Amino acid sequence: MKESTKRAIVRWIHIILAVPIIGYIYSPFDLVHFYAPITRYVFVPIIVVSGLWMWKGHLVRRLFAKVPAQSSRVPV
């Protein structure tokens, strides 16, 4: 799978799971308690992890890469 496809999948997961949070924010107060736990403990953590992965995922992949990154410094 190409990197652009992986980015698109993570991006769409991030966007789709943001919809229940918008409903959580803009719903009437007396209906919030029905879906507050799933929003807090499922949707928000997945959105946070996917956002961090889109932002700093390249560093995590480099950290666990089999071939270490080469240093650009010249030995003295």
All heavy atoms as a GROMACS GRO file, in nm:
protein
  628
    1MET      N    1   0.084  -0.117   0.000
    1MET     CA    2   0.000   0.000   0.000
    1MET      C    3   0.089   0.124   0.000
    1MET      O    4   0.185   0.132   0.075
    1MET     CB    5  -0.090  -0.002   0.124
    1MET     CG    6  -0.191   0.107   0.125
    1MET     SD    7  -0.298   0.112   0.270
    1MET     CE    8  -0.376  -0.046   0.266
    2LYS      N    9   0.056   0.219  -0.084
    2LYS     CA   10   0.136   0.340  -0.093
    2LYS      C   11   0.112   0.431   0.028
    2LYS      O   12   0.008   0.423   0.092
    2LYS     CB   13   0.102   0.415  -0.222
    2LYS     CG   14   0.140   0.338  -0.347
    2LYS     CD   15   0.131   0.423  -0.471
    2LYS     CE   16  -0.010   0.468  -0.497
    2LYS     NZ   17  -0.027   0.540  -0.623
    3GLU      N   18   0.210   0.515   0.054
    3GLU     CA   19   0.200   0.608   0.167
    3GLU      C   20   0.083   0.705   0.150
    3GLU      O   21   0.018   0.742   0.247
    3GLU     CB   22   0.332   0.684   0.186
    3GLU     CG   23   0.445   0.599   0.236
    3GLU     CD   24   0.418   0.542   0.373
    3GLU    OE1   25   0.364   0.614   0.459
    3GLU    OE2   26   0.449   0.424   0.394
    4SER      N   27   0.057   0.747   0.028
    4SER     CA   28  -0.054   0.841   0.007
    4SER      C   29  -0.189   0.775   0.039
    4SER      O   30  -0.279   0.841   0.091
    4SER     CB   31  -0.053   0.892  -0.137
    4SER     OG   32  -0.068   0.785  -0.228
    5THR      N   33  -0.201   0.647   0.010
    5THR     CA   34  -0.324   0.576   0.043
    5THR      C   35  -0.341   0.562   0.194
    5THR      O   36  -0.451   0.581   0.248
    5THR     CB   37  -0.322   0.436  -0.021
    5THR    OG1   38  -0.297   0.449  -0.161
    5THR    CG2   39  -0.454   0.364  -0.001
    6LYS      N   40  -0.232   0.534   0.263
    6LYS     CA   41  -0.237   0.525   0.409
    6LYS      C   42  -0.276   0.659   0.471
    6LYS      O   43  -0.357   0.664   0.563
    6LYS     CB   44  -0.102   0.481   0.464
    6LYS     CG   45  -0.066   0.339   0.432
    6LYS     CD   46   0.072   0.306   0.487
    6LYS     CE   47   0.119   0.170   0.443
    6LYS     NZ   48   0.255   0.142   0.491
    7ARG      N   49  -0.219   0.767   0.419
    7ARG     CA   50  -0.253   0.900   0.470
    7ARG      C   51  -0.400   0.932   0.446
    7ARG      O   52  -0.467   0.989   0.533
    7ARG     CB   53  -0.165   1.006   0.405
    7ARG     CG   54  -0.030   1.021   0.466
    7ARG     CD   55   0.039   1.148   0.420
    7ARG     NE   56   0.039   1.165   0.275
    7ARG     CZ   57   0.133   1.120   0.193
    7ARG    NH1   58   0.234   1.053   0.241
    7ARG    NH2   59   0.126   1.141   0.064
    8ALA      N   60  -0.450   0.895   0.330
    8ALA     CA   61  -0.592   0.922   0.299
    8ALA      C   62  -0.684   0.844   0.392
    8ALA      O   63  -0.785   0.896   0.439
    8ALA     CB   64  -0.621   0.887   0.153
    9ILE      N   65  -0.649   0.719   0.422
    9ILE     CA   66  -0.731   0.638   0.512
    9ILE      C   67  -0.733   0.698   0.652
    9ILE      O   68  -0.839   0.713   0.713
    9ILE     CB   69  -0.680   0.492   0.514
    9ILE    CG1   70  -0.708   0.424   0.381
    9ILE    CG2   71  -0.744   0.415   0.630
    9ILE    CD1   72  -0.642   0.290   0.365
   10VAL      N   73  -0.617   0.736   0.703
   10VAL     CA   74  -0.610   0.795   0.837
   10VAL      C   75  -0.684   0.929   0.839
   10VAL      O   76  -0.754   0.961   0.936
   10VAL     CB   77  -0.463   0.811   0.883
   10VAL    CG1   78  -0.454   0.890   1.011
   10VAL    CG2   79  -0.398   0.676   0.900
   11ARG      N   80  -0.672   1.006   0.734
   11ARG     CA   81  -0.740   1.135   0.727
   11ARG      C   82  -0.892   1.117   0.730
   11ARG      O   83  -0.962   1.189   0.801
   11ARG     CB   84  -0.697   1.209   0.600
   11ARG     CG   85  -0.750   1.350   0.592
   11ARG     CD   86  -0.702   1.422   0.467
   11ARG     NE   87  -0.557   1.419   0.458
   11ARG     CZ   88  -0.489   1.376   0.350
   11ARG    NH1   89  -0.553   1.332   0.244
   11ARG    NH2   90  -0.359   1.378   0.349
   12TRP      N   91  -0.944   1.020   0.654
   12TRP     CA   92  -1.088   0.998   0.652
   12TRP      C   93  -1.139   0.942   0.783
   12TRP      O   94  -1.250   0.975   0.826
   12TRP     CB   95  -1.128   0.910   0.534
   12TRP     CG   96  -1.141   0.992   0.410
   12TRP    CD1   97  -1.056   0.995   0.304
   12TRP    CD2   98  -1.242   1.089   0.383
   12TRP    NE1   99  -1.100   1.087   0.212
   12TRP    CE2  100  -1.215   1.146   0.258
   12TRP    CE3  101  -1.354   1.132   0.452
   12TRP    CZ2  102  -1.295   1.244   0.201
   12TRP    CZ3  103  -1.434   1.230   0.396
   12TRP    CH2  104  -1.404   1.284   0.271
   13ILE      N  105  -1.061   0.856   0.849
   13ILE     CA  106  -1.100   0.809   0.983
   13ILE      C  107  -1.110   0.927   1.077
   13ILE      O  108  -1.205   0.939   1.155
   13ILE     CB  109  -0.998   0.705   1.035
   13ILE    CG1  110  -1.011   0.575   0.958
   13ILE    CG2  111  -1.014   0.681   1.184
   13ILE    CD1  112  -0.902   0.475   0.987
   14HIS      N  113  -1.014   1.017   1.070
   14HIS     CA  114  -1.012   1.136   1.154
   14HIS      C  115  -1.135   1.223   1.129
   14HIS      O  116  -1.200   1.269   1.224
   14HIS     CB  117  -0.882   1.213   1.125
   14HIS     CG  118  -0.854   1.323   1.219
   14HIS    ND1  119  -0.799   1.303   1.344
   14HIS    CD2  120  -0.870   1.457   1.207
   14HIS    CE1  121  -0.783   1.418   1.403
   14HIS    NE2  122  -0.826   1.514   1.323
   15ILE      N  123  -1.169   1.244   1.004
   15ILE     CA  124  -1.283   1.329   0.969
   15ILE      C  125  -1.415   1.263   1.008
   15ILE      O  126  -1.504   1.328   1.066
   15ILE     CB  127  -1.281   1.362   0.818
   15ILE    CG1  128  -1.163   1.455   0.788
   15ILE    CG2  129  -1.412   1.425   0.773
   15ILE    CD1  130  -1.138   1.476   0.640
   16ILE      N  131  -1.432   1.135   0.978
   16ILE     CA  132  -1.559   1.067   1.006
   16ILE      C  133  -1.585   1.057   1.156
   16ILE      O  134  -1.698   1.075   1.202
   16ILE     CB  135  -1.560   0.928   0.939
   16ILE    CG1  136  -1.570   0.946   0.788
   16ILE    CG2  137  -1.674   0.842   0.991
   16ILE    CD1  138  -1.550   0.820   0.708
   17LEU      N  139  -1.481   1.030   1.235
   17LEU     CA  140  -1.502   1.019   1.379
   17LEU      C  141  -1.518   1.156   1.447
   17LEU      O  142  -1.552   1.161   1.565
   17LEU     CB  143  -1.388   0.941   1.443
   17LEU     CG  144  -1.386   0.792   1.409
   17LEU    CD1  145  -1.269   0.725   1.477
   17LEU    CD2  146  -1.516   0.726   1.446
   18ALA      N  147  -1.494   1.263   1.375
   18ALA     CA  148  -1.519   1.396   1.431
   18ALA      C  149  -1.668   1.432   1.430
   18ALA      O  150  -1.712   1.517   1.506
   18ALA     CB  151  -1.440   1.501   1.355
   19VAL      N  152  -1.745   1.366   1.346
   19VAL     CA  153  -1.889   1.395   1.336
   19VAL      C  154  -1.962   1.369   1.468
   19VAL      O  155  -2.041   1.455   1.512
   19VAL     CB  156  -1.951   1.317   1.218
   19VAL    CG1  157  -2.102   1.329   1.218
   19VAL    CG2  158  -1.893   1.365   1.087
   20PRO      N  159  -1.941   1.256   1.538
   20PRO     CA  160  -2.009   1.238   1.666
   20PRO      C  161  -1.969   1.343   1.771
   20PRO      O  162  -2.050   1.378   1.856
   20PRO     CB  163  -1.966   1.098   1.712
   20PRO     CG  164  -1.928   1.028   1.589
   20PRO     CD  165  -1.872   1.133   1.499
   21ILE      N  166  -1.848   1.393   1.762
   21ILE     CA  167  -1.805   1.496   1.858
   21ILE      C  168  -1.880   1.626   1.831
   21ILE      O  169  -1.919   1.696   1.924
   21ILE     CB  170  -1.653   1.514   1.854
   21ILE    CG1  171  -1.588   1.387   1.908
   21ILE    CG2  172  -1.610   1.636   1.933
   21ILE    CD1  173  -1.440   1.388   1.906
   22ILE      N  174  -1.902   1.656   1.704
   22ILE     CA  175  -1.982   1.775   1.671
   22ILE      C  176  -2.124   1.758   1.724
   22ILE      O  177  -2.182   1.851   1.780
   22ILE     CB  178  -1.980   1.799   1.519
   22ILE    CG1  179  -1.839   1.836   1.474
   22ILE    CG2  180  -2.080   1.907   1.480
   22ILE    CD1  181  -1.820   1.839   1.325
   23GLY      N  182  -2.180   1.638   1.710
   23GLY     CA  183  -2.312   1.611   1.766
   23GLY      C  184  -2.314   1.621   1.917
   23GLY      O  185  -2.411   1.668   1.977
   24TYR      N  186  -2.206   1.577   1.980
   24TYR     CA  187  -2.194   1.585   2.126
   24TYR      C  188  -2.192   1.731   2.172
   24TYR      O  189  -2.254   1.767   2.272
   24TYR     CB  190  -2.065   1.514   2.167
   24TYR     CG  191  -2.034   1.518   2.314
   24TYR    CD1  192  -2.102   1.436   2.404
   24TYR    CD2  193  -1.936   1.602   2.364
   24TYR    CE1  194  -2.073   1.438   2.539
   24TYR    CE2  195  -1.906   1.605   2.498
   24TYR     CZ  196  -1.974   1.523   2.585
   24TYR     OH  197  -1.945   1.525   2.718
   25ILE      N  198  -2.124   1.815   2.099
   25ILE     CA  199  -2.113   1.956   2.137
   25ILE      C  200  -2.244   2.031   2.114
   25ILE      O  201  -2.288   2.109   2.198
   25ILE     CB  202  -1.997   2.023   2.061
   25ILE    CG1  203  -1.864   1.965   2.107
   25ILE    CG2  204  -1.998   2.174   2.079
   25ILE    CD1  205  -1.746   2.006   2.022
   26TYR      N  206  -2.309   2.006   2.001
   26TYR     CA  207  -2.426   2.085   1.964
   26TYR      C  208  -2.559   2.019   1.997
   26TYR      O  209  -2.664   2.070   1.961
   26TYR     CB  210  -2.421   2.119   1.815
   26TYR     CG  211  -2.313   2.219   1.784
   26TYR    CD1  212  -2.198   2.180   1.716
   26TYR    CD2  213  -2.323   2.350   1.826
   26TYR    CE1  214  -2.098   2.271   1.689
   26TYR    CE2  215  -2.224   2.442   1.801
   26TYR     CZ  216  -2.112   2.402   1.731
   26TYR     OH  217  -2.012   2.491   1.705
   27SER      N  218  -2.560   1.905   2.065
   27SER     CA  219  -2.688   1.842   2.098
   27SER      C  220  -2.747   1.907   2.223
   27SER      O  221  -2.677   1.970   2.302
   27SER     CB  222  -2.667   1.692   2.122
   27SER     OG  223  -2.588   1.673   2.236
   28PRO      N  224  -2.877   1.888   2.244
   28PRO     CA  225  -2.939   1.940   2.367
   28PRO      C  226  -2.877   1.874   2.490
   28PRO      O  227  -2.838   1.758   2.487
   28PRO     CB  228  -3.086   1.899   2.353
   28PRO     CG  229  -3.106   1.877   2.208
   28PRO     CD  230  -2.976   1.832   2.153
   29PHE      N  231  -2.870   1.949   2.597
   29PHE     CA  232  -2.799   1.904   2.717
   29PHE      C  233  -2.860   1.778   2.777
   29PHE      O  234  -2.789   1.692   2.828
   29PHE     CB  235  -2.796   2.016   2.821
   29PHE     CG  236  -2.719   1.981   2.943
   29PHE    CD1  237  -2.581   1.973   2.939
   29PHE    CD2  238  -2.784   1.954   3.063
   29PHE    CE1  239  -2.508   1.939   3.051
   29PHE    CE2  240  -2.713   1.921   3.176
   29PHE     CZ  241  -2.574   1.914   3.171
   30ASP      N  242  -2.991   1.763   2.770
   30ASP     CA  243  -3.055   1.645   2.831
   30ASP      C  244  -3.035   1.518   2.750
   30ASP      O  245  -3.064   1.408   2.798
   30ASP     CB  246  -3.204   1.670   2.856
   30ASP     CG  247  -3.274   1.728   2.736
   30ASP    OD1  248  -3.209   1.796   2.657
   30ASP    OD2  249  -3.396   1.707   2.724
   31LEU      N  250  -2.980   1.525   2.628
   31LEU     CA  251  -2.952   1.406   2.548
   31LEU      C  252  -2.804   1.366   2.550
   31LEU      O  253  -2.769   1.260   2.500
   31LEU     CB  254  -2.994   1.430   2.404
   31LEU     CG  255  -3.143   1.456   2.379
   31LEU    CD1  256  -3.167   1.486   2.232
   31LEU    CD2  257  -3.225   1.337   2.425
   32VAL      N  258  -2.719   1.448   2.606
   32VAL     CA  259  -2.575   1.424   2.603
   32VAL      C  260  -2.536   1.299   2.681
   32VAL      O  261  -2.448   1.224   2.639
   32VAL     CB  262  -2.500   1.548   2.657
   32VAL    CG1  263  -2.354   1.518   2.679
   32VAL    CG2  264  -2.515   1.663   2.562
   33HIS      N  265  -2.603   1.271   2.790
   33HIS     CA  266  -2.562   1.159   2.875
   33HIS      C  267  -2.579   1.023   2.807
   33HIS      O  268  -2.522   0.925   2.852
   33HIS     CB  269  -2.638   1.162   3.008
   33HIS     CG  270  -2.784   1.135   2.996
   33HIS    ND1  271  -2.872   1.234   2.960
   33HIS    CD2  272  -2.855   1.022   3.014
   33HIS    CE1  273  -2.994   1.183   2.958
   33HIS    NE2  274  -2.987   1.053   2.991
   34PHE      N  275  -2.657   1.015   2.698
   34PHE     CA  276  -2.674   0.887   2.629
   34PHE      C  277  -2.547   0.843   2.557
   34PHE      O  278  -2.515   0.726   2.554
   34PHE     CB  279  -2.789   0.894   2.528
   34PHE     CG  280  -2.924   0.903   2.592
   34PHE    CD1  281  -3.006   1.011   2.565
   34PHE    CD2  282  -2.968   0.805   2.679
   34PHE    CE1  283  -3.131   1.019   2.624
   34PHE    CE2  284  -3.092   0.813   2.739
   34PHE     CZ  285  -3.173   0.921   2.712
   35TYR      N  286  -2.476   0.935   2.496
   35TYR     CA  287  -2.359   0.896   2.419
   35TYR      C  288  -2.231   0.966   2.464
   35TYR      O  289  -2.131   0.967   2.392
   35TYR     CB  290  -2.382   0.918   2.269
   35TYR     CG  291  -2.427   1.055   2.229
   35TYR    CD1  292  -2.336   1.152   2.195
   35TYR    CD2  293  -2.562   1.085   2.223
   35TYR    CE1  294  -2.378   1.278   2.156
   35TYR    CE2  295  -2.605   1.210   2.184
   35TYR     CZ  296  -2.512   1.305   2.150
   35TYR     OH  297  -2.554   1.430   2.112
   36ALA      N  298  -2.232   1.020   2.584
   36ALA     CA  299  -2.111   1.084   2.637
   36ALA      C  300  -1.998   0.985   2.660
   36ALA      O  301  -1.884   1.013   2.623
   36ALA     CB  302  -2.143   1.160   2.764
   37PRO      N  303  -2.021   0.868   2.721
   37PRO     CA  304  -1.908   0.776   2.746
   37PRO      C  305  -1.839   0.727   2.618
   37PRO      O  306  -1.717   0.723   2.611
   37PRO     CB  307  -1.971   0.660   2.821
   37PRO     CG  308  -2.094   0.715   2.881
   37PRO     CD  309  -2.143   0.820   2.786
   38ILE      N  310  -1.918   0.689   2.516
   38ILE     CA  311  -1.856   0.642   2.394
   38ILE      C  312  -1.780   0.754   2.323
   38ILE      O  313  -1.676   0.731   2.262
   38ILE     CB  314  -1.958   0.574   2.300
   38ILE    CG1  315  -1.885   0.496   2.193
   38ILE    CG2  316  -2.052   0.674   2.240
   38ILE    CD1  317  -1.972   0.399   2.118
   39THR      N  318  -1.831   0.875   2.334
   39THR     CA  319  -1.761   0.988   2.273
   39THR      C  320  -1.630   1.014   2.346
   39THR      O  321  -1.526   1.034   2.283
   39THR     CB  322  -1.849   1.114   2.276
   39THR    OG1  323  -1.971   1.087   2.207
   39THR    CG2  324  -1.780   1.231   2.210
   40ARG      N  325  -1.633   1.012   2.478
   40ARG     CA  326  -1.513   1.041   2.556
   40ARG      C  327  -1.407   0.932   2.548
   40ARG      O  328  -1.288   0.962   2.540
   40ARG     CB  329  -1.551   1.060   2.703
   40ARG     CG  330  -1.626   1.185   2.730
   40ARG     CD  331  -1.654   1.195   2.879
   40ARG     NE  332  -1.752   1.299   2.904
   40ARG     CZ  333  -1.842   1.293   3.000
   40ARG    NH1  334  -1.845   1.190   3.081
   40ARG    NH2  335  -1.928   1.391   3.016
   41TYR      N  336  -1.451   0.807   2.554
   41TYR     CA  337  -1.355   0.697   2.568
   41TYR      C  338  -1.323   0.623   2.438
   41TYR      O  339  -1.233   0.541   2.437
   41TYR     CB  340  -1.406   0.598   2.673
   41TYR     CG  341  -1.427   0.664   2.807
   41TYR    CD1  342  -1.552   0.665   2.867
   41TYR    CD2  343  -1.322   0.728   2.872
   41TYR    CE1  344  -1.571   0.726   2.989
   41TYR    CE2  345  -1.341   0.790   2.994
   41TYR     CZ  346  -1.465   0.789   3.052
   41TYR     OH  347  -1.485   0.851   3.173
   42VAL      N  348  -1.397   0.651   2.331
   42VAL     CA  349  -1.369   0.585   2.204
   42VAL      C  350  -1.333   0.686   2.096
   42VAL      O  351  -1.223   0.682   2.039
   42VAL     CB  352  -1.489   0.498   2.158
   42VAL    CG1  353  -1.464   0.438   2.022
   42VAL    CG2  354  -1.517   0.389   2.260
   43PHE      N  355  -1.424   0.779   2.067
   43PHE     CA  356  -1.403   0.870   1.955
   43PHE      C  357  -1.288   0.968   1.978
   43PHE      O  358  -1.204   0.987   1.890
   43PHE     CB  359  -1.531   0.947   1.922
   43PHE     CG  360  -1.644   0.860   1.875
   43PHE    CD1  361  -1.774   0.886   1.912
   43PHE    CD2  362  -1.621   0.751   1.794
   43PHE    CE1  363  -1.878   0.806   1.869
   43PHE    CE2  364  -1.723   0.670   1.749
   43PHE     CZ  365  -1.853   0.698   1.788
   44VAL      N  366  -1.285   1.030   2.093
   44VAL     CA  367  -1.180   1.130   2.120
   44VAL      C  368  -1.040   1.068   2.119
   44VAL      O  369  -0.950   1.122   2.053
   44VAL     CB  370  -1.208   1.208   2.251
   44VAL    CG1  371  -1.090   1.294   2.288
   44VAL    CG2  372  -1.333   1.292   2.236
   45PRO      N  373  -1.016   0.955   2.186
   45PRO     CA  374  -0.881   0.897   2.178
   45PRO      C  375  -0.840   0.856   2.036
   45PRO      O  376  -0.724   0.876   1.997
   45PRO     CB  377  -0.888   0.773   2.269
   45PRO     CG  378  -0.997   0.804   2.363
   45PRO     CD  379  -1.097   0.884   2.286
   46ILE      N  380  -0.934   0.802   1.957
   46ILE     CA  381  -0.900   0.765   1.820
   46ILE      C  382  -0.867   0.888   1.738
   46ILE      O  383  -0.773   0.888   1.657
   46ILE     CB  384  -1.013   0.682   1.756
   46ILE    CG1  385  -1.023   0.546   1.825
   46ILE    CG2  386  -0.990   0.664   1.608
   46ILE    CD1  387  -1.141   0.463   1.781
   47ILE      N  388  -0.942   0.995   1.757
   47ILE     CA  389  -0.914   1.119   1.684
   47ILE      C  390  -0.779   1.177   1.726
   47ILE      O  391  -0.702   1.224   1.642
   47ILE     CB  392  -1.028   1.221   1.705
   47ILE    CG1  393  -1.150   1.174   1.629
   47ILE    CG2  394  -0.988   1.359   1.660
   47ILE    CD1  395  -1.271   1.259   1.650
   48VAL      N  396  -0.748   1.172   1.854
   48VAL     CA  397  -0.618   1.223   1.901
   48VAL      C  398  -0.503   1.142   1.843
   48VAL      O  399  -0.405   1.197   1.792
   48VAL     CB  400  -0.614   1.224   2.056
   48VAL    CG1  401  -0.474   1.249   2.105
   48VAL    CG2  402  -0.709   1.329   2.110
   49VAL      N  403  -0.516   1.009   1.847
   49VAL     CA  404  -0.408   0.924   1.794
   49VAL      C  405  -0.393   0.943   1.643
   49VAL      O  406  -0.281   0.953   1.592
   49VAL     CB  407  -0.434   0.777   1.830
   49VAL    CG1  408  -0.342   0.683   1.754
   49VAL    CG2  409  -0.418   0.757   1.979
   50SER      N  410  -0.504   0.949   1.571
   50SER     CA  411  -0.492   0.967   1.426
   50SER      C  412  -0.437   1.106   1.391
   50SER      O  413  -0.359   1.120   1.297
   50SER     CB  414  -0.627   0.945   1.357
   50SER     OG  415  -0.721   1.044   1.393
   51GLY      N  416  -0.473   1.206   1.469
   51GLY     CA  417  -0.416   1.340   1.446
   51GLY      C  418  -0.267   1.344   1.474
   51GLY      O  419  -0.189   1.403   1.398
   52LEU      N  420  -0.226   1.281   1.583
   52LEU     CA  421  -0.082   1.275   1.612
   52LEU      C  422  -0.008   1.194   1.507
   52LEU      O  423   0.105   1.226   1.471
   52LEU     CB  424  -0.060   1.215   1.751
   52LEU     CG  425  -0.095   1.306   1.868
   52LEU    CD1  426  -0.086   1.228   1.999
   52LEU    CD2  427  -0.004   1.427   1.872
   53TRP      N  428  -0.071   1.086   1.458
   53TRP     CA  429  -0.007   1.006   1.355
   53TRP      C  430   0.010   1.087   1.226
   53TRP      O  431   0.113   1.078   1.160
   53TRP     CB  432  -0.087   0.879   1.328
   53TRP     CG  433  -0.020   0.790   1.231
   53TRP    CD1  434  -0.046   0.777   1.098
   53TRP    CD2  435   0.091   0.703   1.257
   53TRP    NE1  436   0.039   0.687   1.041
   53TRP    CE2  437   0.124   0.640   1.138
   53TRP    CE3  438   0.162   0.673   1.373
   53TRP    CZ2  439   0.227   0.548   1.129
   53TRP    CZ3  440   0.264   0.581   1.364
   53TRP    CH2  441   0.296   0.520   1.243
   54MET      N  442  -0.091   1.167   1.190
   54MET     CA  443  -0.077   1.250   1.070
   54MET      C  444   0.029   1.356   1.089
   54MET      O  445   0.098   1.396   0.994
   54MET     CB  446  -0.211   1.316   1.035
   54MET     CG  447  -0.312   1.220   0.979
   54MET     SD  448  -0.460   1.300   0.915
   54MET     CE  449  -0.536   1.363   1.064
   55TRP      N  450   0.045   1.404   1.212
   55TRP     CA  451   0.139   1.511   1.238
   55TRP      C  452   0.282   1.458   1.254
   55TRP      O  453   0.375   1.509   1.192
   55TRP     CB  454   0.095   1.585   1.364
   55TRP     CG  455   0.182   1.698   1.407
   55TRP    CD1  456   0.238   1.794   1.327
   55TRP    CD2  457   0.223   1.728   1.540
   55TRP    NE1  458   0.311   1.882   1.402
   55TRP    CE2  459   0.303   1.843   1.535
   55TRP    CE3  460   0.198   1.669   1.663
   55TRP    CZ2  461   0.358   1.900   1.648
   55TRP    CZ3  462   0.253   1.727   1.775
   55TRP    CH2  463   0.332   1.840   1.766
   56LYS      N  464   0.302   1.356   1.337
   56LYS     CA  465   0.436   1.308   1.370
   56LYS      C  466   0.459   1.161   1.338
   56LYS      O  467   0.552   1.101   1.390
   56LYS     CB  468   0.465   1.330   1.519
   56LYS     CG  469   0.478   1.474   1.558
   56LYS     CD  470   0.604   1.533   1.499
   56LYS     CE  471   0.625   1.674   1.549
   56LYS     NZ  472   0.748   1.732   1.499
   57GLY      N  473   0.377   1.104   1.252
   57GLY     CA  474   0.391   0.962   1.220
   57GLY      C  475   0.522   0.929   1.151
   57GLY      O  476   0.576   0.820   1.167
   58HIS      N  477   0.575   1.024   1.074
   58HIS     CA  478   0.702   0.998   1.006
   58HIS      C  479   0.815   0.976   1.106
   58HIS      O  480   0.907   0.898   1.080
   58HIS     CB  481   0.734   1.111   0.910
   58HIS     CG  482   0.756   1.244   0.977
   58HIS    ND1  483   0.652   1.322   1.022
   58HIS    CD2  484   0.870   1.310   1.007
   58HIS    CE1  485   0.703   1.432   1.078
   58HIS    NE2  486   0.834   1.427   1.070
   59LEU      N  487   0.810   1.042   1.221
   59LEU     CA  488   0.914   1.022   1.322
   59LEU      C  489   0.899   0.886   1.390
   59LEU      O  490   0.999   0.821   1.423
   59LEU     CB  491   0.909   1.134   1.426
   59LEU     CG  492   0.942   1.273   1.374
   59LEU    CD1  493   0.926   1.375   1.484
   59LEU    CD2  494   1.083   1.276   1.319
   60VAL      N  495   0.776   0.841   1.410
   60VAL     CA  496   0.753   0.710   1.471
   60VAL      C  497   0.800   0.600   1.375
   60VAL      O  498   0.865   0.504   1.416
   60VAL     CB  499   0.604   0.691   1.507
   60VAL    CG1  500   0.576   0.550   1.557
   60VAL    CG2  501   0.561   0.794   1.608
   61ARG      N  502   0.768   0.615   1.246
   61ARG     CA  503   0.814   0.517   1.148
   61ARG      C  504   0.966   0.514   1.140
   61ARG      O  505   1.026   0.408   1.128
   61ARG     CB  506   0.754   0.548   1.011
   61ARG     CG  507   0.609   0.509   1.000
   61ARG     CD  508   0.559   0.519   0.858
   61ARG     NE  509   0.568   0.653   0.803
   61ARG     CZ  510   0.472   0.745   0.812
   61ARG    NH1  511   0.360   0.716   0.875
   61ARG    NH2  512   0.488   0.864   0.760
   62ARG      N  513   1.030   0.629   1.150
   62ARG     CA  514   1.176   0.634   1.147
   62ARG      C  515   1.235   0.570   1.272
   62ARG      O  516   1.338   0.505   1.267
   62ARG     CB  517   1.224   0.778   1.135
   62ARG     CG  518   1.374   0.785   1.114
   62ARG     CD  519   1.430   0.923   1.113
   62ARG     NE  520   1.351   1.020   1.039
   62ARG     CZ  521   1.362   1.150   1.056
   62ARG    NH1  522   1.447   1.200   1.144
   62ARG    NH2  523   1.288   1.234   0.986
   63LEU      N  524   1.168   0.586   1.385
   63LEU     CA  525   1.216   0.529   1.510
   63LEU      C  526   1.216   0.376   1.505
   63LEU      O  527   1.307   0.312   1.555
   63LEU     CB  528   1.128   0.578   1.626
   63LEU     CG  529   1.164   0.530   1.766
   63LEU    CD1  530   1.298   0.588   1.808
   63LEU    CD2  531   1.056   0.570   1.863
   64PHE      N  532   1.114   0.316   1.442
   64PHE     CA  533   1.103   0.172   1.434
   64PHE      C  534   1.152   0.114   1.302
   64PHE      O  535   1.129  -0.003   1.274
   64PHE     CB  536   0.958   0.129   1.458
   64PHE     CG  537   0.912   0.153   1.599
   64PHE    CD1  538   0.819   0.252   1.627
   64PHE    CD2  539   0.964   0.078   1.702
   64PHE    CE1  540   0.778   0.275   1.757
   64PHE    CE2  541   0.924   0.100   1.832
   64PHE     CZ  542   0.830   0.199   1.859
   65ALA      N  543   1.219   0.193   1.221
   65ALA     CA  544   1.269   0.144   1.092
   65ALA      C  545   1.384   0.046   1.115
   65ALA      O  546   1.461   0.057   1.211
   65ALA     CB  547   1.317   0.261   1.007
   66LYS      N  548   1.396  -0.049   1.024
   66LYS     CA  549   1.504  -0.147   1.034
   66LYS      C  550   1.638  -0.085   1.001
   66LYS      O  551   1.740  -0.121   1.057
   66LYS     CB  552   1.475  -0.264   0.941
   66LYS     CG  553   1.354  -0.343   0.983
   66LYS     CD  554   1.331  -0.459   0.891
   66LYS     CE  555   1.197  -0.520   0.916
   66LYS     NZ  556   1.194  -0.628   1.006
   67VAL      N  557   1.640   0.008   0.907
   67VAL     CA  558   1.764   0.075   0.868
   67VAL      C  559   1.768   0.210   0.939
   67VAL      O  560   1.678   0.292   0.921
   67VAL     CB  561   1.769   0.097   0.715
   67VAL    CG1  562   1.896   0.167   0.676
   67VAL    CG2  563   1.755  -0.036   0.644
   68PRO      N  564   1.868   0.236   1.021
   68PRO     CA  565   1.874   0.365   1.092
   68PRO      C  566   1.897   0.481   0.994
   68PRO      O  567   1.956   0.463   0.888
   68PRO     CB  568   1.992   0.349   1.187
   68PRO     CG  569   2.074   0.240   1.129
   68PRO     CD  570   1.982   0.151   1.053
   69ALA      N  571   1.846   0.595   1.032
   69ALA     CA  572   1.863   0.715   0.950
   69ALA      C  573   2.010   0.754   0.949
   69ALA      O  574   2.079   0.747   1.050
   69ALA     CB  575   1.779   0.829   1.005
   70GLN      N  576   2.058   0.797   0.834
   70GLN     CA  577   2.198   0.835   0.822
   70GLN      C  578   2.218   0.976   0.873
   70GLN      O  579   2.135   1.064   0.855
   70GLN     CB  580   2.242   0.828   0.675
   70GLN     CG  581   2.241   0.688   0.622
   70GLN     CD  582   2.286   0.683   0.478
   70GLN    OE1  583   2.297   0.788   0.413
   70GLN    NE2  584   2.308   0.566   0.425
   71SER      N  585   2.330   0.995   0.934
   71SER     CA  586   2.364   1.126   0.986
   71SER      C  587   2.424   1.210   0.874
   71SER      O  588   2.502   1.161   0.792
   71SER     CB  589   2.464   1.112   1.101
   71SER     OG  590   2.503   1.238   1.145
   72SER      N  591   2.389   1.336   0.871
   72SER     CA  592   2.442   1.425   0.769
   72SER      C  593   2.571   1.495   0.814
   72SER      O  594   2.627   1.576   0.742
   72SER     CB  595   2.338   1.529   0.730
   72SER     OG  596   2.305   1.608   0.842
   73ARG      N  597   2.617   1.462   0.934
   73ARG     CA  598   2.738   1.525   0.985
   73ARG      C  599   2.862   1.458   0.925
   73ARG      O  600   2.864   1.338   0.900
   73ARG     CB  601   2.746   1.516   1.136
   73ARG     CG  602   2.632   1.591   1.202
   73ARG     CD  603   2.638   1.593   1.351
   73ARG     NE  604   2.731   1.499   1.412
   73ARG     CZ  605   2.734   1.473   1.539
   73ARG    NH1  606   2.648   1.530   1.619
   73ARG    NH2  607   2.821   1.389   1.590
   74VAL      N  608   2.963   1.538   0.902
   74VAL     CA  609   3.088   1.488   0.847
   74VAL      C  610   3.181   1.457   0.963
   74VAL      O  611   3.202   1.541   1.052
   74VAL     CB  612   3.152   1.594   0.754
   74VAL    CG1  613   3.286   1.546   0.702
   74VAL    CG2  614   3.057   1.628   0.642
   75PRO      N  615   3.244   1.336   0.966
   75PRO     CA  616   3.334   1.305   1.076
   75PRO      C  617   3.459   1.393   1.072
   75PRO      O  618   3.510   1.425   0.965
   75PRO     CB  619   3.370   1.157   1.054
   75PRO     CG  620   3.323   1.122   0.918
   75PRO     CD  621   3.227   1.227   0.874
   76VAL      N  622   3.506   1.429   1.189
   76VAL     CA  623   3.622   1.518   1.198
   76VAL      C  624   3.748   1.440   1.219
   76VAL      O  625   3.759   1.342   1.278
   76VAL     CB  626   3.603   1.619   1.314
   76VAL    CG1  627   3.725   1.709   1.328
   76VAL    CG2  628   3.478   1.699   1.293
   0.00000   0.00000   0.00000
